[in-house]
Amino acid sequence: MTDLVVRALDESDAHLFDTLPDPLDAAEAFKNATYRPDWKRVALRDGRVVARAAWWGGPDDTEPLSAEWFDFADGEEEAGAELLRTAPWKTGLQLVLPAGWREDPVRHAAAEARFAAARAAGQRLWVERLVYRWTPECGLPERPGRLTFAAEPDDAVFFDALRRIHSVTLDAHARKAIGKGGLDLAAQEELDFFRWCPSPREWWQIARTPDGDLAGIHIPAHNPSGPCVGFIGVLPEHRGHGYAYDLLAECTHFLVERGAEFIAAATDRGNFPMAAHFTEAGYPVVRERAHFEFE
């Protein structure tokens, strides 16, 4: 087997990225995404592309936040691993997969091969997530009317609510932050993400019970790809009433009233209560993501 050449692309040869088979339908998943040519890398053997990866970040980011589009030709698992291993950015892989990929033998085998390549590159799988996309054809979820919603200009209110919400959480990202720096870090990372989103700060909302108690928060947002459910969280003392559905329904209506023609969302595969709320609110699973990080 001839030597492998790993290199970045530029405007002149960006077309090389599109010369591989696509067993996981990544092209469909990323058809509306824009990747900088210099954040795309390929591995070539005899001048033929045998592995590719694209890294993603916001329009103002100087470095990518994650590797996202990753695949390779049959039998080129090591080329894929080398592509990730030698990248100048040590960002984890977020492998995008079709919904229900485990039930399809071809897609299952392709996904497992890419998992193996990521592990060979020094990364470990730490969470899988379900990705949702609401469209008008799904129908607007009914507002239960049990909570009242309002904007809140004080960041300290959201910071305190996030600390309380994350004190008991199933979310892997929050648990990771708590392990590194406690509840303060977990809350601050959420606030930093909301600030990073290009949507207005004035969209952040709190929710109160009829007695005036703070029950939770929801953050309607726009990320660089479009409208999304930024955050849904119920305070621990108000759980058990299904309020996460109320927050999700309100978040959906809020975005639609501001012109959203689709709404993206995601939750951890193991967060069964939130997944059930998405289903109840009419959000279909359109794909899945496997998140890796360097060990």
Buried (B, 14 or more C-beta within 10 A) or exposed (E): EEEBEBEEBEEEEBEBBEEBEEBBBBEEBBEEBEBBBEBBBBBBBEEEBBBBBBBBBBEEEEEBBBBBBBBBBEEBBBBBBBBBBEBEEEBBBBBBBBBEBEEBEEBBEBBEBBBBBBBBBBBEBBBBBBBBBBBEEBEBBEBEEBBEBEEBEEEEBBBBBBBBBBEEBEBBBBBBBBEEEEBBBBBBBBBEBBEBBEBEEEBBBBBBBEEEEBBBBBBBBBBBBBBBBBBBBBBEEBBEBBBBBBBBBBBBBBBBEEEBEBBBBBBBBBBEEBBBBBEBBBBEBBBBBBBBBEE
